[in-house]
């Protein structure tokens, strides 16, 4: 209460001070907005569940972390894209394919479809064994995701870790 009384009796700010504070507020707001827009990522497809992710700038290293990476592939629109996926199995873990099911250390992580939504045959990655150092098996959170089930491992050093926000 004393603070409110003291603030009520303060001298009004000069016009120069108000102009300076307004300019500083606008500059800080623009810097914050720029920072948010360069670090916030909204996936272009529904292959992962988070709607908004924060770009950490770090390389992903742990199981189930979301990642962003660049891929050239004839199945992608335009033949190339930045993709957002989740690390379903990482270096040193045992990846097993049984039929069209993929397992990481015995836990089911993905089911590969044999045809896409247009009826085209999809290539299914063939591998059973320990994932090599520096590699990872990236999966989407939906069955329709185009991911490692079809094209194999990604290079972990070429990923950017994403942190789910929403």
N, CA, C and O atoms as a DFTB+ gen file, in Angstrom:
664 C
 N C O
     1  1       0.826      -1.184       0.000
     2  2       0.000       0.000       0.000
     3  2       0.872       1.250       0.000
     4  3       0.570       2.218      -0.697
     5  1       1.955       1.233       0.781
     6  2       2.867       2.380       0.836
     7  2       3.484       2.628      -0.538
     8  3       3.657       3.772      -0.957
     9  1       3.813       1.533      -1.233
    10  2       4.411       1.662      -2.554
    11  2       3.452       2.348      -3.512
    12  3       3.867       3.205      -4.292
    13  1       2.179       1.986      -3.466
    14  2       1.187       2.613      -4.337
    15  2       1.072       4.103      -4.060
    16  3       0.941       4.896      -4.993
    17  1       1.120       4.494      -2.796
    18  2       1.044       5.919      -2.451
    19  2       2.263       6.658      -2.987
    20  3       2.148       7.774      -3.495
    21  1       3.447       6.025      -2.871
    22  2       4.655       6.678      -3.360
    23  2       4.631       6.797      -4.872
    24  3       5.068       7.808      -5.423
    25  1       4.126       5.775      -5.547
    26  2       4.044       5.837      -7.007
    27  2       3.044       6.882      -7.472
    28  3       3.239       7.519      -8.507
    29  1       1.982       7.058      -6.715
    30  2       0.954       8.036      -7.084
    31  2       1.488       9.458      -7.011
    32  3       0.966      10.336      -7.699
    33  1       2.499       9.714      -6.210
    34  2       3.042      11.060      -6.039
    35  2       4.305      11.289      -6.862
    36  3       4.983      12.298      -6.672
    37  1       4.630      10.387      -7.760
    38  2       5.818      10.548      -8.607
    39  2       5.597      11.627      -9.641
    40  3       4.470      11.898     -10.056
    41  1       6.681      12.229     -10.045
    42  2       6.615      13.211     -11.132
    43  2       6.328      12.478     -12.430
    44  3       6.816      11.364     -12.616
    45  1       5.567      13.053     -13.320
    46  2       5.328      12.421     -14.616
    47  2       6.640      12.351     -15.411
    48  3       7.524      13.193     -15.251
    49  1       6.745      11.338     -16.259
    50  2       7.937      11.175     -17.088
    51  2       7.983      12.270     -18.145
    52  3       6.953      12.722     -18.644
    53  1       9.196      12.682     -18.472
    54  2       9.337      13.699     -19.521
    55  2       8.986      13.077     -20.870
    56  3       8.957      11.855     -21.021
    57  1       8.724      13.927     -21.827
    58  2       8.355      13.447     -23.164
    59  2       9.515      12.666     -23.786
    60  3       9.291      11.666     -24.468
    61  1      10.743      13.113     -23.557
    62  2      11.917      12.405     -24.080
    63  2      12.043      11.010     -23.460
    64  3      12.338      10.037     -24.154
    65  1      11.817      10.924     -22.150
    66  2      11.898       9.638     -21.461
    67  2      10.818       8.693     -21.964
    68  3      11.078       7.511     -22.190
    69  1       9.599       9.214     -22.140
    70  2       8.510       8.376     -22.664
    71  2       8.834       7.878     -24.073
    72  3       8.597       6.712     -24.389
    73  1       9.370       8.746     -24.910
    74  2       9.724       8.360     -26.280
    75  2      10.805       7.276     -26.262
    76  3      10.739       6.312     -27.025
    77  1      11.806       7.444     -25.382
    78  2      12.867       6.449     -25.255
    79  2      12.304       5.102     -24.801
    80  3      12.639       4.066     -25.375
    81  1      11.457       5.110     -23.782
    82  2      10.862       3.872     -23.272
    83  2       9.978       3.199     -24.322
    84  3       9.995       1.975     -24.448
    85  1       9.214       3.978     -25.072
    86  2       8.382       3.409     -26.144
    87  2       9.252       2.759     -27.216
    88  3       8.953       1.658     -27.680
    89  1      10.324       3.438     -27.608
    90  2      11.230       2.894     -28.625
    91  2      11.889       1.612     -28.118
    92  3      11.988       0.629     -28.853
    93  1      12.337       1.623     -26.871
    94  2      12.970       0.437     -26.286
    95  2      11.982      -0.721     -26.200
    96  3      12.349      -1.864     -26.471
    97  1      10.741      -0.443     -25.829
    98  2       9.710      -1.482     -25.736
    99  2       9.436      -2.093     -27.106
   100  3       9.321      -3.312     -27.233
   101  1       9.332      -1.257     -28.119
   102  2       9.091      -1.752     -29.482
   103  2      10.276      -2.595     -29.954
   104  3      10.084      -3.669     -30.523
   105  1      11.494      -2.117     -29.722
   106  2      12.689      -2.856     -30.147
   107  2      12.768      -4.214     -29.453
   108  3      13.041      -5.227     -30.099
   109  1      12.532      -4.239     -28.157
   110  2      12.562      -5.510     -27.424
   111  2      11.462      -6.453     -27.896
   112  3      11.683      -7.659     -27.997
   113  1      10.293      -5.921     -28.181
   114  2       9.185      -6.748     -28.682
   115  2       9.531      -7.359     -30.030
   116  3       9.251      -8.535     -30.268
   117  1      10.135      -6.574     -30.914
   118  2      10.531      -7.092     -32.230
   119  2      11.614      -8.161     -32.100
   120  3      11.577      -9.171     -32.802
   121  1      12.572      -7.941     -31.208
   122  2      13.626      -8.936     -30.995
   123  2      13.041     -10.235     -30.451
   124  3      13.439     -11.319     -30.879
   125  1      12.112     -10.137     -29.522
   126  2      11.468     -11.324     -28.963
   127  2      10.667     -12.062     -30.034
   128  3      10.739     -13.288     -30.131
   129  1       9.905     -11.319     -30.836
   130  2       9.105     -11.939     -31.899
   131  2      10.009     -12.647     -32.907
   132  3       9.713     -13.772     -33.311
   133  1      11.105     -12.009     -33.320
   134  2      12.040     -12.619     -34.261
   135  2      12.630     -13.895     -33.668
   136  3      12.711     -14.922     -34.341
   137  1      13.037     -13.822     -32.413
   138  2      13.616     -14.984     -31.745
   139  2      12.626     -16.141     -31.688
   140  3      12.994     -17.288     -31.946
   141  1      11.384     -15.849     -31.354
   142  2      10.367     -16.904     -31.290
   143  2      10.128     -17.521     -32.661
   144  3      10.055     -18.744     -32.785
   145  1      10.005     -16.689     -33.692
   146  2       9.704     -17.219     -35.019
   147  2      10.859     -18.017     -35.607
   148  3      10.626     -18.912     -36.419
   149  1      12.086     -17.724     -35.225
   150  2      13.210     -18.497     -35.753
   151  2      13.450     -19.776     -34.964
   152  3      14.146     -20.670     -35.446
   153  1      12.890     -19.883     -33.767
   154  2      13.095     -21.071     -32.941
   155  2      11.845     -21.933     -32.776
   156  3      11.926     -23.043     -32.250
   157  1      10.712     -21.444     -33.212
   158  2       9.468     -22.211     -33.114
   159  2       9.219     -22.908     -34.448
   160  3       9.357     -22.297     -35.507
   161  1       8.853     -24.179     -34.396
   162  2       8.601     -24.959     -35.606
   163  2       7.223     -25.599     -35.519
   164  3       6.876     -26.227     -34.518
   165  1       6.451     -25.433     -36.571
   166  2       5.145     -26.083     -36.685
   167  2       5.264     -27.086     -37.828
   168  3       5.438     -26.680     -38.977
   169  1       5.176     -28.392     -37.543
   170  2       5.334     -29.399     -38.603
   171  2       4.331     -29.195     -39.742
   172  3       3.170     -28.856     -39.512
   173  1       4.803     -29.409     -40.972
   174  2       3.967     -29.211     -42.158
   175  2       2.965     -30.340     -42.360
   176  3       1.967     -30.165     -43.060
   177  1       3.220     -31.496     -41.753
   178  2       2.305     -32.633     -41.890
   179  2       1.864     -33.099     -40.503
   180  3       2.303     -32.564     -39.485
   181  1       1.002     -34.091     -40.485
   182  2       0.505     -34.634     -39.223
   183  2       1.224     -35.928     -38.834
   184  3       0.647     -36.768     -38.144
   185  1       2.466     -36.096     -39.266
   186  2       3.167     -37.348     -38.971
   187  2       3.683     -37.417     -37.532
   188  3       4.024     -38.499     -37.054
   189  1       3.744     -36.281     -36.838
   190  2       4.111     -36.280     -35.415
   191  2       3.003     -35.598     -34.624
   192  3       2.303     -34.725     -35.137
   193  1       2.855     -36.010     -33.364
   194  2       1.769     -35.483     -32.539
   195  2       1.949     -34.052     -32.055
   196  3       0.968     -33.309     -32.045
   197  1       3.148     -33.615     -31.651
   198  2       3.245     -32.227     -31.192
   199  2       2.877     -31.245     -32.306
   200  3       3.310     -31.398     -33.448
   201  1       2.085     -30.252     -31.965
   202  2       1.674     -29.246     -32.943
   203  2       2.707     -28.140     -33.078
   204  3       2.850     -27.537     -34.142
   205  1       3.425     -27.879     -31.993
   206  2       4.438     -26.828     -31.974
   207  2       5.675     -27.380     -31.269
   208  3       5.580     -27.993     -30.206
   209  1       6.835     -27.151     -31.884
   210  2       8.093     -27.616     -31.304
   211  2       9.082     -26.455     -31.248
   212  3       9.022     -25.535     -32.064
   213  1       9.987     -26.509     -30.278
   214  2      11.025     -25.500     -30.120
   215  2      12.325     -26.058     -30.683
   216  3      12.740     -27.158     -30.321
   217  1      12.970     -25.297     -31.573
   218  2      14.239     -25.721     -32.167
   219  2      15.369     -25.427     -31.185
   220  3      15.678     -24.267     -30.916
   221  1      15.981     -26.475     -30.654
   222  2      17.018     -26.302     -29.633
   223  2      18.374     -25.937     -30.219
   224  3      19.188     -25.298     -29.553
   225  1      18.619     -26.339     -31.465
   226  2      19.925     -26.114     -32.065
   227  2      20.916     -27.222     -31.755
   228  3      21.985     -27.284     -32.363
   229  1      20.575     -28.101     -30.813
   230  2      21.444     -29.218     -30.435
   231  2      21.192     -30.420     -31.339
   232  3      20.135     -30.535     -31.960
   233  1      22.173     -31.306     -31.403
   234  2      22.004     -32.586     -32.090
   235  2      21.247     -33.514     -31.140
   236  3      21.523     -33.545     -29.940
   237  1      20.297     -34.265     -31.680
   238  2      19.532     -35.213     -30.856
   239  2      20.428     -36.379     -30.457
   240  3      21.274     -36.821     -31.235
   241  1      20.234     -36.872     -29.240
   242  2      21.071     -37.976     -28.765
   243  2      20.284     -39.069     -28.056
   244  3      20.814     -40.156     -27.826
   245  1      19.026     -38.802     -27.704
   246  2      18.285     -39.746     -26.873
   247  2      17.062     -40.321     -27.577
   248  3      16.462     -39.691     -28.448
   249  1      16.718     -41.528     -27.174
   250  2      15.538     -42.217     -27.678
   251  2      14.291     -41.365     -27.444
   252  3      14.150     -40.738     -26.394
   253  1      13.399     -41.344     -28.415
   254  2      12.111     -40.641     -28.384
   255  2      12.200     -39.125     -28.478
   256  3      11.181     -38.445     -28.359
   257  1      13.400     -38.576     -28.691
   258  2      13.489     -37.141     -28.935
   259  2      12.972     -36.860     -30.342
   260  3      13.141     -37.672     -31.252
   261  1      12.346     -35.706     -30.508
   262  2      11.905     -35.282     -31.831
   263  2      13.069     -34.593     -32.523
   264  3      13.861     -33.889     -31.897
   265  1      13.156     -34.815     -33.842
   266  2      14.269     -34.272     -34.614
   267  2      13.782     -33.664     -35.923
   268  3      12.711     -33.990     -36.435
   269  1      14.605     -32.777     -36.434
   270  2      14.390     -32.192     -37.764
   271  2      15.648     -32.502     -38.564
   272  3      16.762     -32.364     -38.059
   273  1      15.466     -32.920     -39.808
   274  2      16.601     -33.220     -40.674
   275  2      16.169     -33.042     -42.123
   276  3      14.979     -33.004     -42.433
   277  1      17.157     -32.934     -43.000
   278  2      16.921     -32.721     -44.423
   279  2      17.051     -34.053     -45.146
   280  3      17.935     -34.854     -44.844
   281  1      16.160     -34.277     -46.101
   282  2      16.200     -35.528     -46.858
   283  2      15.842     -35.290     -48.318
   284  3      14.890     -34.574     -48.626
   285  1      16.620     -35.902     -49.218
   286  2      16.292     -35.940     -50.644
   287  2      15.719     -37.316     -50.923
   288  3      16.313     -38.329     -50.555
   289  1      14.554     -37.354     -51.578
   290  2      13.885     -38.629     -51.824
   291  2      12.815     -38.414     -52.887
   292  3      12.079     -37.429     -52.836
   293  1      12.726     -39.317     -53.837
   294  2      11.750     -39.164     -54.923
   295  2      10.308     -39.241     -54.440
   296  3       9.411     -38.746     -55.122
   297  1      10.062     -39.850     -53.282
   298  2       8.698     -39.934     -52.744
   299  2       8.231     -38.619     -52.117
   300  3       7.034     -38.411     -51.921
   301  1       9.174     -37.739     -51.805
   302  2       8.820     -36.465     -51.173
   303  2       8.373     -35.453     -52.220
   304  3       8.904     -35.441     -53.331
   305  1       7.407     -34.606     -51.884
   306  2       6.988     -33.555     -52.819
   307  2       8.183     -32.659     -53.160
   308  3       8.847     -32.133     -52.266
   309  1       8.446     -32.493     -54.441
   310  2       9.591     -31.697     -54.862
   311  2      10.914     -32.432     -54.760
   312  3      11.958     -31.876     -55.099
   313  1      10.885     -33.681     -54.296
   314  2      12.093     -34.493     -54.225
   315  2      12.986     -34.246     -53.026
   316  3      14.009     -34.914     -52.875
   317  1      12.623     -33.296     -52.162
   318  2      13.433     -33.013     -50.978
   319  2      12.606     -32.243     -49.959
   320  3      11.645     -31.558     -50.311
   321  1      12.992     -32.364     -48.686
   322  2      12.250     -31.652     -47.636
   323  2      12.982     -31.751     -46.305
   324  3      13.791     -32.651     -46.085
   325  1      12.675     -30.798     -45.421
   326  2      13.054     -30.922     -44.014
   327  2      11.942     -31.732     -43.362
   328  3      10.767     -31.384     -43.483
   329  1      12.301     -32.801     -42.677
   330  2      11.318     -33.679     -42.051
   331  2      11.397     -33.579     -40.531
   332  3      12.454     -33.293     -39.969
   333  1      10.271     -33.818     -39.881
   334  2      10.204     -33.862     -38.419
   335  2       9.748     -35.264     -38.031
   336  3       8.673     -35.709     -38.434
   337  1      10.567     -35.952     -37.248
   338  2      10.268     -37.322     -36.814
   339  2      10.715     -37.499     -35.363
   340  3      11.243     -36.576     -34.743
   341  1      10.494     -38.695     -34.840
   342  2      10.894     -39.052     -33.481
   343  2      11.918     -40.179     -33.575
   344  3      11.783     -41.068     -34.416
   345  1      12.931     -40.151     -32.727
   346  2      13.930     -41.224     -32.724
   347  2      13.324     -42.453     -32.067
   348  3      13.161     -42.506     -30.848
   349  1      12.990     -43.450     -32.898
   350  2      12.347     -44.661     -32.407
   351  2      13.325     -45.720     -31.946
   352  3      12.976     -46.584     -31.142
   353  1      14.557     -45.660     -32.452
   354  2      15.593     -46.621     -32.080
   355  2      16.936     -45.966     -32.412
   356  3      17.096     -45.382     -33.484
   357  1      17.891     -46.062     -31.499
   358  2      19.159     -45.346     -31.685
   359  2      20.354     -46.296     -31.655
   360  3      20.214     -47.485     -31.367
   361  1      21.519     -45.752     -31.955
   362  2      22.758     -46.540     -32.021
   363  2      22.937     -47.408     -30.775
   364  3      22.743     -46.960     -29.645
   365  1      23.315     -48.664     -31.022
   366  2      23.548     -49.603     -29.931
   367  2      22.320     -50.415     -29.551
   368  3      22.436     -51.411     -28.837
   369  1      21.148     -50.006     -30.018
   370  2      19.928     -50.762     -29.723
   371  2      19.682     -51.784     -30.831
   372  3      20.183     -51.649     -31.947
   373  1      18.904     -52.802     -30.497
   374  2      18.613     -53.885     -31.430
   375  2      17.313     -53.594     -32.176
   376  3      16.235     -53.591     -31.583
   377  1      17.426     -53.351     -33.475
   378  2      16.265     -53.132     -34.337
   379  2      15.948     -54.443     -35.039
   380  3      16.825     -55.072     -35.630
   381  1      14.695     -54.843     -34.967
   382  2      14.277     -56.099     -35.593
   383  2      13.052     -55.849     -36.458
   384  3      12.116     -55.152     -36.065
   385  1      13.086     -56.438     -37.646
   386  2      11.916     -56.397     -38.522
   387  2      11.355     -57.803     -38.613
   388  3      12.066     -58.741     -38.974
   389  1      10.063     -57.951     -38.283
   390  2       9.350     -59.220     -38.443
   391  2       8.139     -58.922     -39.306
   392  3       7.202     -58.256     -38.865
   393  1       8.160     -59.415     -40.539
   394  2       7.095     -59.060     -41.476
   395  2       7.162     -57.566     -41.727
   396  3       8.190     -57.053     -42.170
   397  1       6.084     -56.870     -41.451
   398  2       6.070     -55.414     -41.620
   399  2       6.119     -54.673     -40.287
   400  3       5.903     -53.462     -40.242
   401  1       6.403     -55.395     -39.204
   402  2       6.504     -54.780     -37.875
   403  2       7.974     -54.499     -37.562
   404  3       8.852     -55.298     -37.889
   405  1       8.229     -53.368     -36.932
   406  2       9.578     -53.036     -36.472
   407  2       9.578     -52.979     -34.951
   408  3       8.664     -52.436     -34.332
   409  1      10.630     -53.556     -34.360
   410  2      10.780     -53.605     -32.906
   411  2      12.144     -53.037     -32.529
   412  3      13.138     -53.271     -33.217
   413  1      12.178     -52.295     -31.440
   414  2      13.436     -51.783     -30.894
   415  2      13.623     -52.397     -29.512
   416  3      12.833     -52.153     -28.600
   417  1      14.670     -53.191     -29.368
   418  2      14.911     -53.914     -28.110
   419  2      13.660     -54.656     -27.649
   420  3      13.348     -54.684     -26.459
   421  1      12.943     -55.261     -28.608
   422  2      11.764     -56.070     -28.308
   423  2      10.457     -55.311     -28.211
   424  3       9.399     -55.935     -28.121
   425  1      10.489     -53.984     -28.225
   426  2       9.269     -53.181     -28.111
   427  2       8.823     -52.729     -29.505
   428  3       9.612     -52.170     -30.267
   429  1       7.545     -52.978     -29.830
   430  2       7.038     -52.575     -31.146
   431  2       7.053     -51.054     -31.266
   432  3       6.553     -50.339     -30.398
   433  1       7.644     -50.574     -32.373
   434  2       7.723     -49.125     -32.575
   435  2       7.055     -48.650     -33.856
   436  3       6.722     -47.471     -33.975
   437  1       6.853     -49.552     -34.819
   438  2       6.266     -49.100     -36.085
   439  2       5.765     -50.282     -36.908
   440  3       6.244     -51.408     -36.775
   441  1       4.798     -49.993     -37.754
   442  2       4.256     -50.958     -38.706
   443  2       4.360     -50.330     -40.091
   444  3       3.843     -49.239     -40.328
   445  1       5.031     -51.026     -41.002
   446  2       5.200     -50.508     -42.360
   447  2       4.032     -50.931     -43.243
   448  3       3.584     -52.077     -43.196
   449  1       3.553     -49.998     -44.039
   450  2       2.518     -50.307     -45.029
   451  2       3.217     -50.745     -46.311
   452  3       4.353     -50.347     -46.568
   453  1       2.546     -51.557     -47.109
   454  2       3.148     -52.016     -48.360
   455  2       2.780     -51.116     -49.533
   456  3       3.448     -51.131     -50.568
   457  1       1.704     -50.321     -49.368
   458  2       1.268     -49.391     -50.424
   459  2       0.936     -48.037     -49.812
   460  3       0.488     -47.949     -48.669
   461  1       1.164     -46.978     -50.597
   462  2       0.807     -45.643     -50.124
   463  2      -0.668     -45.359     -50.410
   464  3      -1.377     -46.225     -50.922
   465  1      -1.130     -44.160     -50.087
   466  2      -2.549     -43.820     -50.242
   467  2      -3.003     -43.787     -51.703
   468  3      -4.202     -43.776     -51.980
   469  1      -2.044     -43.770     -52.639
   470  2      -2.385     -43.798     -54.068
   471  2      -2.293     -45.210     -54.646
   472  3      -2.544     -45.418     -55.833
   473  1      -1.933     -46.181     -53.799
   474  2      -1.829     -47.560     -54.251
   475  2      -0.457     -47.952     -54.768
   476  3      -0.269     -49.083     -55.216
   477  1       0.516     -47.031     -54.714
   478  2       1.872     -47.343     -55.168
   479  2       2.582     -48.220     -54.137
   480  3       2.417     -48.042     -52.930
   481  1       3.370     -49.164     -54.634
   482  2       4.142     -50.031     -53.751
   483  2       5.218     -49.222     -53.035
   484  3       5.939     -48.441     -53.656
   485  1       5.316     -49.417     -51.731
   486  2       6.331     -48.730     -50.932
   487  2       7.512     -49.657     -50.677
   488  3       7.317     -50.842     -50.407
   489  1       8.734     -49.135     -50.759
   490  2       9.884     -49.956     -50.376
   491  2       9.899     -50.072     -48.855
   492  3       9.675     -49.081     -48.159
   493  1      10.155     -51.251     -48.339
   494  2      10.214     -51.424     -46.885
   495  2      11.659     -51.743     -46.511
   496  3      12.267     -52.659     -47.066
   497  1      12.201     -50.978     -45.567
   498  2      13.579     -51.126     -45.104
   499  2      13.786     -52.526     -44.539
   500  3      12.987     -53.006     -43.735
   501  1      14.856     -53.169     -44.963
   502  2      15.170     -54.524     -44.509
   503  2      16.418     -54.470     -43.635
   504  3      17.522     -54.215     -44.116
   505  1      16.219     -54.712     -42.349
   506  2      17.350     -54.715     -41.422
   507  2      16.933     -55.398     -40.133
   508  3      15.826     -55.191     -39.637
   509  1      17.814     -56.200     -39.606
   510  2      17.679     -56.746     -38.259
   511  2      19.085     -56.785     -37.685
   512  3      19.984     -57.397     -38.261
   513  1      19.268     -56.128     -36.546
   514  2      20.583     -56.100     -35.916
   515  2      20.759     -54.871     -35.048
   516  3      19.814     -54.127     -34.786
   517  1      21.994     -54.677     -34.610
   518  2      22.344     -53.529     -33.772
   519  2      22.496     -52.301     -34.674
   520  3      23.188     -52.347     -35.692
   521  1      21.850     -51.220     -34.292
   522  2      21.964     -49.984     -35.078
   523  2      23.395     -49.459     -34.945
   524  3      23.912     -49.329     -33.836
   525  1      24.036     -49.156     -36.089
   526  2      25.426     -48.682     -36.063
   527  2      25.575     -47.324     -35.360
   528  3      24.627     -46.543     -35.273
   529  1      26.764     -47.074     -34.874
   530  2      27.098     -45.802     -34.229
   531  2      26.841     -44.652     -35.211
   532  3      27.167     -44.753     -36.394
   533  1      26.264     -43.576     -34.718
   534  2      26.002     -42.401     -35.543
   535  2      24.726     -42.472     -36.354
   536  3      24.412     -41.545     -37.100
   537  1      23.982     -43.565     -36.217
   538  2      22.743     -43.743     -36.980
   539  2      21.547     -43.843     -36.042
   540  3      21.700     -44.070     -34.842
   541  1      20.354     -43.670     -36.605
   542  2      19.116     -43.809     -35.830
   543  2      17.989     -44.189     -36.769
   544  3      18.062     -43.952     -37.975
   545  1      16.954     -44.777     -36.212
   546  2      15.745     -45.168     -36.930
   547  2      14.677     -44.154     -36.529
   548  3      14.221     -44.145     -35.386
   549  1      14.281     -43.302     -37.472
   550  2      13.348     -42.203     -37.196
   551  2      11.939     -42.582     -37.628
   552  3      11.731     -43.044     -38.749
   553  1      10.974     -42.385     -36.737
   554  2       9.584     -42.741     -37.041
   555  2       8.654     -41.565     -36.759
   556  3       8.945     -40.690     -35.943
   557  1       7.532     -41.578     -37.458
   558  2       6.478     -40.623     -37.162
   559  2       5.566     -41.211     -36.105
   560  3       5.701     -42.376     -35.732
   561  1       4.643     -40.405     -35.628
   562  2       3.707     -40.868     -34.601
   563  2       2.436     -41.464     -35.192
   564  3       1.563     -41.922     -34.455
   565  1       2.327     -41.461     -36.517
   566  2       1.144     -42.019     -37.174
   567  2       1.566     -43.093     -38.169
   568  3       2.707     -43.113     -38.631
   569  1       0.646     -43.973     -38.489
   570  2       0.953     -45.066     -39.427
   571  2       1.236     -44.546     -40.837
   572  3       1.939     -45.201     -41.606
   573  1       0.697     -43.376     -41.182
   574  2       0.879     -42.828     -42.528
   575  2       2.175     -42.044     -42.702
   576  3       2.412     -41.484     -43.772
   577  1       3.000     -41.995     -41.694
   578  2       4.246     -41.241     -41.770
   579  2       5.219     -41.911     -42.740
   580  3       5.360     -43.134     -42.750
   581  1       5.883     -41.098     -43.550
   582  2       6.927     -41.598     -44.442
   583  2       8.243     -41.412     -43.693
   584  3       8.707     -40.287     -43.508
   585  1       8.842     -42.525     -43.261
   586  2       9.989     -42.433     -42.360
   587  2      10.961     -43.591     -42.568
   588  3      10.977     -44.205     -43.635
   589  1      11.765     -43.888     -41.562
   590  2      12.805     -44.924     -41.663
   591  2      12.270     -46.301     -42.006
   592  3      13.032     -47.154     -42.460
   593  1      10.993     -46.544     -41.803
   594  2      10.409     -47.837     -42.187
   595  2      10.597     -48.087     -43.680
   596  3      10.618     -49.234     -44.127
   597  1      10.734     -47.014     -44.443
   598  2      10.800     -47.119     -45.899
   599  2      12.176     -46.793     -46.466
   600  3      12.529     -47.313     -47.525
   601  1      12.963     -45.955     -45.805
   602  2      14.257     -45.582     -46.357
   603  2      15.441     -45.825     -45.444
   604  3      16.568     -45.504     -45.819
   605  1      15.234     -46.372     -44.276
   606  2      16.375     -46.759     -43.444
   607  2      16.840     -45.703     -42.455
   608  3      16.089     -44.807     -42.069
   609  1      18.094     -45.833     -42.059
   610  2      18.648     -45.002     -40.991
   611  2      18.877     -43.558     -41.424
   612  3      19.022     -43.251     -42.607
   613  1      18.904     -42.684     -40.417
   614  2      19.330     -41.307     -40.637
   615  2      20.664     -41.117     -39.928
   616  3      20.997     -41.849     -38.995
   617  1      21.416     -40.133     -40.380
   618  2      22.680     -39.774     -39.746
   619  2      22.357     -38.859     -38.566
   620  3      21.856     -37.752     -38.761
   621  1      22.635     -39.305     -37.362
   622  2      22.254     -38.571     -36.153
   623  2      22.931     -37.204     -36.075
   624  3      22.369     -36.275     -35.496
   625  1      24.126     -37.063     -36.646
   626  2      24.827     -35.778     -36.585
   627  2      24.184     -34.726     -37.478
   628  3      24.477     -33.538     -37.347
   629  1      23.311     -35.152     -38.384
   630  2      22.629     -34.215     -39.285
   631  2      21.236     -33.845     -38.774
   632  3      20.411     -33.328     -39.528
   633  1      20.976     -34.110     -37.493
   634  2      19.664     -33.803     -36.923
   635  2      19.729     -32.575     -36.029
   636  3      20.791     -32.185     -35.544
   637  1      18.569     -31.984     -35.828
   638  2      18.415     -30.909     -34.851
   639  2      17.344     -31.352     -33.866
   640  3      16.238     -31.714     -34.269
   641  1      17.664     -31.326     -32.579
   642  2      16.712     -31.747     -31.549
   643  2      15.593     -30.724     -31.429
   644  3      15.828     -29.516     -31.401
   645  1      14.365     -31.240     -31.359
   646  2      13.180     -30.404     -31.192
   647  2      12.520     -30.747     -29.860
   648  3      12.443     -31.915     -29.479
   649  1      12.054     -29.739     -29.167
   650  2      11.401     -29.939     -27.872
   651  2       9.921     -29.620     -28.028
   652  3       9.577     -28.501     -28.410
   653  1       9.026     -30.582     -27.740
   654  2       7.584     -30.318     -27.874
   655  2       7.130     -29.183     -26.954
   656  3       7.501     -29.125     -25.782
   657  1       6.319     -28.282     -27.514
   658  2       5.736     -27.181     -26.745
   659  2       4.256     -27.452     -26.537
   660  3       3.746     -27.368     -25.420
   661  1       3.574     -27.776     -27.625
   662  2       2.128     -28.090     -27.577
   663  2       1.900     -29.380     -28.342
   664  3       0.765     -29.846     -28.441
